[in-house]
Amino acid sequence: MKRPENRRQDPQGWYGEETLDVQAVHGMAPAASIVYVGAPNNYQDLDAALNHVVDRHLASIVTNSYGFPTEFLPFGFIKPYEDTILQGAVEGIGIYFSSGDNSDESLSVGYVTADWPASSPYVTAVGGTSLGVAQDNGRAIETGWGTYTSSLNPSTGAWSTPSWLYGAGGGVSRLFAEPSYQSGVVPSSVFMAQGRTGRALPDIAAFGDPNTGYLIGQTQTFPDGTVKYSEFRIGGTSLSSPIMAGIMALADQAKGSPHGFANPVFYAHAAAFYDVRHMSGAVVRVNYVNSVDASKGLQYRLRTFDQGLSLKTTAGWDDITGLGTPTSSFIGALSH
């Protein structure tokens, strides 16, 4: 672990994300060596943290579970990031970014936009899916992650009018042109819907829906002041990116060398991905009212599957899941 120097914010503020990143990677690739690098504050110094990893080549795979909900950022802010990202790609480092958790961002910033740095053509943007696993550990369901939510009124037994909650990000960049590895892959309908051509995202996906999410454990401070270990479910494309990084660690181990910037390889091996399709459905979550235990009662929340904003899960490449999710043949396909 590399501890942040001159920290200006409480490092415990993002403890859930930090725990998720490390445990998700380890869950996929138990033999991989994991280095955690933290920035001294939110956003402003994250470029320095990424540069610290790339400049010293601390890892061959870097997963980043953060992003900006717009590309309208100062050039002087974007360029150092992009310089570091390009350096990483040239030096054989695979850099993975979450595609975002607010679909097309229209409800958060007022217009349709892709997240950045996920939109950079030299990173792998990882979208999210809703995943159900069967008793035999096979895929029971998998569809794009996009969620509307509704609450049950215990007095009347009626559900409230559904409202938008969250979902995987994607779209078409306003900053970057379409890279050669995407040529002929992204449907023209995606560009038409977005009103422009350019770098499209995500590239690939992994499960991310918090309602079908990942169990993590950590020691934390509870509302009553006690400090103890607990386990809970978490998700978002903040889960999808480290899951994919862990899978790529397995692919690197199988190949015997790093894949580095792998987007051209992914698009050349599209058959190694499961083509995620749209499906309707929902799940009912039972939550603690006090977020700790059942002493204050329970809440019931209906959470839908694959109901995004303007982004759609379709056959082939789409702007929620990209090429899709890795199949059982994925590691073998990339290793030859």
URWO-V979430 format. One record per pair of residues at least 24 apart in sequence whose ideal C-beta (glycine too) atoms are under 7 Angstrom apart, sorted by sequence separation. I is the first residue (numbers start at 1). J is the second residue. D is the distance in whole Angstrom. If there is no record, write none. Layout:
i=I j=J d=D
i=I j=J d=D
This chain:
i=35 j=59 d=6
i=144 j=168 d=7
i=172 j=196 d=6
i=174 j=198 d=7
i=210 j=234 d=6
i=281 j=305 d=4
i=172 j=197 d=7
i=173 j=198 d=4
i=210 j=235 d=3
i=214 j=239 d=5
i=280 j=305 d=7
i=62 j=88 d=7
i=97 j=123 d=5
i=99 j=125 d=5
i=172 j=198 d=5
i=173 j=199 d=4
i=209 j=235 d=5
i=210 j=236 d=6
i=213 j=239 d=6
i=279 j=305 d=6
i=11 j=38 d=7
i=96 j=123 d=7
i=99 j=126 d=6
i=208 j=235 d=5
i=279 j=306 d=6
i=95 j=123 d=5
i=96 j=124 d=5
i=97 j=125 d=6
i=98 j=126 d=6
i=99 j=127 d=5
i=172 j=200 d=5
i=208 j=236 d=6
i=278 j=306 d=5
i=97 j=126 d=7
i=208 j=237 d=5
i=54 j=84 d=5
i=67 j=97 d=6
i=94 j=124 d=7
i=96 j=126 d=6
i=171 j=201 d=7
i=62 j=93 d=6
i=67 j=98 d=6
i=69 j=100 d=7
i=170 j=201 d=5
i=208 j=239 d=5
i=8 j=40 d=6
i=9 j=41 d=5
i=60 j=92 d=7
i=64 j=96 d=7
i=66 j=98 d=7
i=85 j=117 d=7
i=170 j=202 d=5
i=208 j=240 d=4
i=2 j=35 d=7
i=7 j=40 d=4
i=8 j=41 d=4
i=9 j=42 d=6
i=47 j=80 d=5
i=51 j=84 d=5
i=54 j=87 d=6
i=60 j=93 d=6
i=61 j=94 d=5
i=62 j=95 d=5
i=63 j=96 d=5
i=64 j=97 d=5
i=65 j=98 d=5
i=67 j=100 d=5
i=69 j=102 d=6
i=89 j=122 d=4
i=207 j=240 d=7
i=2 j=36 d=7
i=4 j=38 d=4
i=6 j=40 d=5
i=47 j=81 d=5
i=50 j=84 d=5
i=54 j=88 d=4
i=57 j=91 d=7
i=60 j=94 d=7
i=62 j=96 d=7
i=64 j=98 d=7
i=206 j=240 d=4
i=1 j=36 d=5
i=2 j=37 d=5
i=3 j=38 d=7
i=4 j=39 d=6
i=5 j=40 d=6
i=70 j=105 d=7
i=85 j=120 d=5
i=205 j=240 d=6
i=278 j=313 d=4
i=2 j=38 d=7
i=4 j=40 d=4
i=69 j=105 d=5
i=81 j=117 d=6
i=86 j=122 d=5
i=207 j=243 d=7
i=277 j=313 d=6
i=278 j=314 d=7
i=47 j=84 d=7
i=85 j=122 d=5
i=206 j=243 d=4
i=276 j=313 d=6
i=25 j=63 d=7
i=82 j=120 d=6
i=85 j=123 d=6
i=206 j=244 d=5
i=277 j=315 d=6
i=54 j=93 d=6
i=69 j=108 d=5
i=70 j=109 d=5
i=69 j=109 d=5
i=128 j=168 d=4
i=168 j=208 d=6
i=204 j=244 d=6
i=275 j=315 d=6
i=127 j=168 d=4
i=275 j=316 d=7
i=21 j=63 d=6
i=71 j=113 d=6
i=70 j=113 d=5
i=71 j=114 d=7
i=73 j=116 d=7
i=103 j=146 d=6
i=127 j=170 d=6
i=21 j=65 d=6
i=71 j=116 d=5
i=276 j=321 d=4
i=69 j=115 d=6
i=68 j=115 d=6
i=17 j=65 d=6
i=67 j=115 d=4
i=68 j=116 d=5
i=71 j=119 d=6
i=276 j=324 d=5
i=67 j=116 d=6
i=275 j=324 d=5
i=276 j=325 d=6
i=67 j=117 d=6
i=273 j=323 d=4
i=274 j=324 d=5
i=67 j=118 d=5
i=118 j=169 d=7
i=273 j=324 d=4
i=274 j=325 d=5
i=273 j=325 d=6
i=270 j=323 d=5
i=273 j=326 d=6
i=274 j=327 d=5
i=115 j=169 d=5
i=119 j=173 d=4
i=272 j=326 d=7
i=273 j=327 d=6
i=114 j=169 d=7
i=121 j=176 d=5
i=272 j=327 d=6
i=114 j=170 d=7
i=119 j=175 d=7
i=120 j=176 d=7
i=267 j=323 d=7
i=107 j=164 d=6
i=114 j=171 d=4
i=119 j=176 d=6
i=266 j=323 d=6
i=272 j=329 d=5
i=113 j=171 d=7
i=114 j=172 d=6
i=121 j=179 d=4
i=272 j=330 d=4
i=112 j=171 d=6
i=114 j=173 d=5
i=203 j=263 d=6
i=113 j=174 d=7
i=272 j=333 d=4
i=147 j=209 d=7
i=204 j=266 d=6
i=272 j=334 d=7
i=145 j=208 d=5
i=203 j=266 d=6
i=102 j=166 d=7
i=103 j=167 d=4
i=105 j=169 d=7
i=145 j=209 d=4
i=147 j=211 d=7
i=269 j=333 d=5
i=101 j=166 d=5
i=269 j=334 d=6
i=103 j=169 d=6
i=102 j=169 d=6
i=104 j=171 d=6
i=101 j=169 d=7
i=169 j=237 d=7
i=99 j=168 d=6
i=100 j=169 d=2
i=168 j=237 d=6
i=204 j=273 d=7
i=223 j=292 d=7
i=265 j=334 d=6
i=99 j=169 d=4
i=222 j=292 d=6
i=99 j=170 d=5
i=205 j=276 d=7
i=211 j=283 d=5
i=211 j=285 d=6
i=127 j=202 d=3
i=259 j=334 d=6
i=125 j=201 d=4
i=126 j=202 d=6
i=129 j=205 d=5
i=131 j=207 d=4
i=125 j=202 d=4
i=128 j=205 d=6
i=254 j=331 d=5
i=121 j=199 d=5
i=125 j=203 d=5
i=126 j=204 d=6
i=127 j=205 d=4
i=129 j=207 d=5
i=124 j=203 d=5
i=126 j=205 d=6
i=128 j=207 d=7
i=129 j=208 d=6
i=130 j=209 d=4
i=247 j=326 d=6
i=255 j=334 d=7
i=119 j=199 d=6
i=124 j=204 d=7
i=126 j=206 d=6
i=128 j=208 d=3
i=129 j=209 d=7
i=132 j=212 d=6
i=251 j=331 d=5
i=255 j=335 d=5
i=128 j=209 d=6
i=130 j=211 d=7
i=131 j=212 d=5
i=250 j=331 d=6
i=254 j=335 d=4
i=112 j=194 d=7
i=119 j=201 d=6
i=130 j=212 d=5
i=181 j=263 d=5
i=185 j=267 d=6
i=118 j=201 d=6
i=181 j=264 d=4
i=251 j=334 d=5
i=251 j=335 d=6
i=182 j=267 d=7
i=181 j=267 d=5
i=114 j=201 d=6
i=211 j=303 d=5
i=71 j=173 d=6
i=99 j=201 d=6
i=71 j=174 d=5
i=99 j=202 d=4
i=71 j=175 d=5
i=128 j=236 d=7
i=128 j=237 d=5
i=127 j=237 d=6
i=126 j=237 d=6
i=128 j=240 d=5
i=127 j=240 d=7
i=126 j=240 d=5
i=126 j=241 d=5
i=205 j=321 d=4
i=193 j=310 d=7
i=205 j=322 d=6
i=126 j=244 d=5
i=204 j=322 d=5
i=200 j=319 d=7
i=202 j=321 d=7
i=203 j=322 d=5
i=204 j=323 d=5
i=205 j=324 d=6
i=206 j=325 d=6
i=202 j=322 d=4
i=203 j=323 d=7
i=204 j=324 d=7
i=205 j=325 d=5
i=187 j=316 d=6
i=190 j=319 d=6
i=187 j=317 d=7
i=186 j=317 d=5
i=142 j=274 d=7
i=144 j=276 d=6
i=185 j=317 d=5
i=143 j=276 d=6
i=142 j=276 d=6
i=143 j=277 d=7
i=144 j=278 d=7
i=101 j=236 d=5
i=143 j=278 d=6
i=101 j=237 d=6
i=143 j=279 d=4
i=100 j=237 d=6
i=99 j=237 d=5
i=124 j=262 d=6
i=141 j=279 d=6
i=98 j=237 d=4
i=122 j=261 d=6
i=124 j=263 d=6
i=98 j=238 d=5
i=171 j=311 d=7
i=167 j=308 d=5
i=170 j=311 d=5
i=98 j=240 d=6
i=162 j=304 d=7
i=98 j=241 d=5
i=159 j=302 d=6
i=97 j=241 d=6
i=96 j=241 d=5
i=129 j=276 d=6
i=96 j=244 d=6
i=152 j=300 d=4
i=171 j=319 d=6
i=96 j=245 d=5
i=170 j=319 d=4
i=151 j=301 d=6
i=170 j=320 d=5
i=149 j=301 d=6
i=150 j=302 d=4
i=168 j=320 d=5
i=149 j=302 d=7
i=94 j=248 d=6
i=149 j=303 d=6
i=147 j=303 d=5
i=148 j=304 d=5
i=147 j=304 d=6
i=148 j=307 d=5
i=146 j=306 d=5
i=147 j=307 d=7
i=146 j=307 d=5
i=143 j=305 d=5
i=144 j=306 d=5
i=146 j=308 d=3
i=143 j=306 d=4
i=144 j=308 d=7
i=94 j=259 d=6
i=92 j=258 d=5
i=94 j=260 d=5
i=93 j=260 d=6
i=94 j=261 d=6
i=92 j=260 d=4
i=94 j=262 d=5
i=144 j=313 d=3
i=143 j=313 d=6
i=89 j=261 d=4
i=65 j=238 d=4
i=146 j=320 d=7
i=130 j=305 d=5
i=145 j=320 d=7
i=65 j=241 d=5
i=130 j=306 d=7
i=144 j=320 d=4
i=64 j=241 d=7
i=65 j=242 d=7
i=144 j=321 d=5
i=63 j=241 d=5
i=63 j=242 d=5
i=63 j=245 d=4
i=142 j=325 d=7
i=61 j=245 d=5
i=61 j=248 d=5
i=61 j=249 d=6
i=24 j=214 d=6
i=60 j=252 d=6
i=129 j=321 d=6
i=23 j=216 d=5
i=127 j=320 d=5
i=127 j=321 d=5
i=127 j=322 d=6
i=20 j=216 d=6
i=129 j=325 d=6
i=19 j=216 d=5
i=60 j=258 d=4
i=112 j=310 d=6
i=19 j=218 d=5
i=107 j=309 d=7
i=15 j=218 d=7
i=106 j=309 d=6
i=106 j=310 d=7
i=15 j=220 d=7
i=103 j=308 d=5
i=104 j=309 d=5
i=103 j=309 d=4
i=104 j=310 d=5
i=104 j=311 d=5
i=103 j=311 d=5
i=20 j=234 d=5
i=32 j=246 d=7
i=24 j=239 d=6
i=28 j=243 d=6
i=25 j=242 d=5
i=29 j=246 d=4
i=32 j=249 d=4
i=16 j=234 d=6
i=20 j=238 d=6
i=24 j=242 d=4
i=28 j=246 d=3
i=20 j=239 d=6
i=24 j=243 d=5
i=27 j=246 d=7
i=28 j=247 d=5
i=25 j=245 d=6
i=29 j=249 d=4
i=17 j=238 d=6
i=21 j=242 d=5
i=25 j=246 d=4
i=29 j=250 d=5
i=20 j=242 d=7
i=24 j=246 d=6
i=28 j=250 d=7
